[in-house]
Amino acid sequence: MSHEQFQACIEECIRCMQACNHCYDACLKEEHTAIMKECIKLYRECADICSFAAQAMFIGASYAKELTRICAEVCEACGEECRKHNHGVCQEFCVTF
């Protein structure tokens, strides 16, 4: 399969990766990072998995569809976790995704 078939999904994965990287960095700058531990961890994981899924779709990897399913699960878990926090960064992320 050519990457053109996945272009919208590739773009969304890259957008999510960028948002997670932004939130990860912003959360690390918060005063009370201990309460944000799980959120920070999921931002990092989500960014990495989104990046990998985008690359897999772009090259037409054999397991691209399976990777995008896992990516969607991680994104959902990340969104659920960030909804638990009232920090501005988390709320901005939850609205975005």
N, C-alpha and C positions, 0 to 999 in steps of 0.2 A: 504494500500500500504506500502511496506517496504521502508526503507530509502535508500536502495541500488539503487532503481530506480531514486532517486534524487541526487545521490552522486556528480555528476559533478556540479549540480546547488548549492548544499550545499557548496562545496569547493569554488565555485565562490563567493557566498555570504560572506563566511568567509574572502576571499581575499579582497573583496570590503570593508568589515567592518574594516579590518586592515588598508587598505589604507586611508579610511576616518578618522579613529582615528589618524593616523599619520599626515594627512593634517590638521585636526582640531587643534591638538596640535601645529603644526608648524605655522599655521595662527595666533594663539593666541600670539605667540612670535614675530610677525611682529610689526614694529613700528606704522603703521597706521591701526589698527584693525577696526576702524569705517567704512572704505571703504570695508572691507571684511565681514561685518556683515551678509549679506544674505548667503554668501559662507560658513562661519563658522557654521551658523544655519543649513544649508543643510547637511554639513558634519556630524554633530551630529545626525540629523534625519536619514540620510542614514545609518550610522553605526548601530544605534539602530534597524532600520527596517530590515537591512540585517541579523543582529544577530537573531532577532525574526523569520524571515522567515527560516533561516537555522535550528533553533530549531524545528519549526513547521514541516518542511520536515522530519527531523530526527525522530520525534515521529509519523509521519504519521497523523498529525492533519487533521481534517475534512475540514478545510479551507486553507490547505497548498497551493493549486493552486491559490486561490484568493490572498493570501498573497504574493506569488511570483510575481503576476501581479502588485500589488501595489509596491512591492520592485523595480521592473524594472522601474516603472514610477518615483519613487523617485530618483533612480540612474541616470536616464536620466535628470531629472531636476537639479540634483547636477552637472552633467557634463556640462550642458548648462550654469549654473551659473559660474562655475570655468573657462570656456572658455573666460569669460568676463575680466578676470584678467591676468595681465602679470607677476605675481609673480611666482618664480621658482617652488614652491610647487604646485600651481594650474596647471601650464603647465605640470608638471610631472604627476599629477593625470589625466589630460585630455588625455594624451598620453596612460596611463595605461588602461583607460576605454573608 
